[in-house]
């Protein structure tokens, strides 16, 4: 189990604008502190936390943040429609397009995904595997 994922950001205000465009719609709440942004899923009293948490923070060593080549964080949406909406919202909030929402030939017939870069350059995927949605025509 992956307990959390952290990405670096030099401009936390811009990162907040980008990530709050779609993470709250996926159930994440935001806690802000001097250490950065913490996006966590709600934990009802008496239950185990749902993981992973997602953190956006300044770098520990004080050097400029940089995106990892080949690194990507994927967030699961409820359905294809939500992938499209959240992809558009993230673009409007300062992200850049890395692949419009749709099916990919290399993945399963239900895997629907849109790719983005956050303002710092980190690659983000919004995906859905919902069997109630139409699948790819092979």
C-alpha positions as CSV (number, residue, x, y, z in Angstrom):
1,X,0.0,0.0,0.0
2,X,1.3,3.5,-0.8
3,X,0.6,5.8,2.1
4,X,1.3,9.1,0.4
5,X,2.8,10.8,-2.7
6,X,4.6,14.1,-2.6
7,X,5.5,16.5,-5.4
8,X,7.6,19.6,-5.2
9,X,6.4,23.1,-6.0
10,X,8.1,26.4,-6.1
11,X,4.8,28.4,-6.3
12,X,2.4,27.0,-3.8
13,X,-0.4,29.4,-4.7
14,X,-0.3,28.3,-8.3
15,X,-0.1,24.6,-7.2
16,X,-3.1,25.2,-5.0
17,X,-5.1,26.7,-7.9
18,X,-4.3,23.7,-10.1
19,X,-4.9,20.9,-7.6
20,X,-8.1,22.4,-6.1
21,X,-9.5,22.5,-9.6
22,X,-10.0,18.7,-9.4
23,X,-8.9,17.0,-6.2
24,X,-12.0,18.1,-4.1
25,X,-14.3,16.6,-6.8
26,X,-12.5,13.3,-6.1
27,X,-13.1,13.5,-2.4
28,X,-9.9,15.1,-1.2
29,X,-9.9,17.7,1.5
30,X,-7.2,20.4,1.7
31,X,-5.2,21.2,4.8
32,X,-2.6,24.1,4.4
33,X,0.3,24.7,6.6
34,X,3.7,26.3,6.5
35,X,5.0,23.0,5.2
36,X,2.8,23.1,2.1
37,X,-0.5,21.6,0.9
38,X,-1.9,18.3,2.2
39,X,-4.7,16.7,0.2
40,X,-6.3,13.9,2.2
41,X,-9.4,11.7,2.0
42,X,-11.9,12.0,4.9
43,X,-11.5,9.4,7.7
44,X,-14.8,8.7,9.5
45,X,-14.3,8.2,13.2
46,X,-13.2,4.7,14.2
47,X,-12.1,3.8,10.6
48,X,-8.7,3.3,9.0
49,X,-7.5,6.1,6.7
50,X,-8.1,5.7,3.0
51,X,-4.8,6.1,1.2
52,X,-2.8,7.6,-0.4
53,X,-2.6,11.2,0.8
54,X,-1.2,13.7,-1.7
55,X,1.2,16.4,-0.6
56,X,2.5,19.5,-2.5
57,X,5.5,21.0,-0.8
58,X,8.5,23.2,-1.2
59,X,11.7,21.1,-1.7
60,X,13.4,20.0,1.5
61,X,16.8,21.1,0.3
62,X,15.7,24.5,-0.9
63,X,16.7,23.8,-4.5
64,X,14.2,24.5,-7.3
65,X,11.5,21.8,-7.6
66,X,11.7,19.7,-10.8
67,X,9.4,17.0,-12.3
68,X,10.7,13.5,-12.5
69,X,11.2,12.1,-16.0
70,X,8.9,9.1,-16.2
71,X,7.2,9.8,-12.8
72,X,3.4,10.3,-12.8
73,X,0.6,10.4,-10.3
74,X,-2.8,9.0,-11.3
75,X,-6.1,9.9,-9.7
76,X,-9.1,7.7,-10.3
77,X,-12.3,9.4,-11.3
78,X,-15.8,8.0,-11.1
79,X,-16.5,7.8,-14.8
80,X,-15.4,9.1,-18.2
81,X,-17.5,12.2,-17.9
82,X,-15.8,13.2,-14.7
83,X,-12.4,12.6,-16.3
84,X,-13.3,15.0,-19.1
85,X,-14.7,17.7,-16.7
86,X,-11.8,17.5,-14.3
87,X,-9.2,17.5,-17.1
88,X,-10.8,20.7,-18.5
89,X,-10.9,22.3,-15.0
90,X,-7.2,21.5,-14.4
91,X,-6.3,23.0,-17.7
92,X,-8.2,26.2,-16.9
93,X,-6.5,26.3,-13.5
94,X,-3.0,26.5,-15.0
95,X,-2.2,23.0,-16.1
96,X,-1.0,22.0,-19.6
97,X,-2.3,19.2,-21.7
98,X,-0.3,16.0,-22.1
99,X,-3.0,13.9,-23.7
100,X,-6.7,14.6,-24.1
101,X,-9.2,12.3,-22.3
102,X,-9.8,9.2,-24.2
103,X,-9.0,5.5,-24.7
104,X,-5.4,4.4,-25.3
105,X,-4.7,1.5,-27.7
106,X,-2.0,0.0,-25.3
107,X,-4.4,-0.3,-22.3
108,X,-7.5,-2.3,-21.6
109,X,-10.9,-1.6,-23.3
110,X,-12.3,0.2,-20.2
111,X,-9.3,2.3,-19.3
112,X,-10.2,6.0,-20.1
113,X,-7.6,8.6,-19.2
114,X,-6.5,12.2,-19.7
115,X,-3.0,13.4,-19.0
116,X,-1.8,16.8,-17.7
117,X,1.2,18.6,-16.3
118,X,0.8,20.8,-13.2
119,X,2.4,24.3,-13.3
120,X,5.6,22.8,-11.9
121,X,5.8,20.2,-14.7
122,X,4.7,17.1,-12.7
123,X,2.7,14.7,-14.8
124,X,-0.8,13.8,-13.6
125,X,-3.3,11.3,-14.9
126,X,-7.0,11.4,-14.4
127,X,-8.5,7.9,-15.2
128,X,-11.6,5.8,-15.0
129,X,-12.1,2.0,-15.3
130,X,-15.9,2.2,-14.8
131,X,-17.6,-0.9,-16.4
132,X,-20.9,1.0,-16.6
133,X,-19.3,3.4,-19.2
134,X,-18.9,2.5,-22.8
135,X,-15.7,0.6,-23.6
136,X,-13.2,1.1,-26.5
137,X,-14.3,-0.3,-29.8
138,X,-11.6,-2.8,-30.8
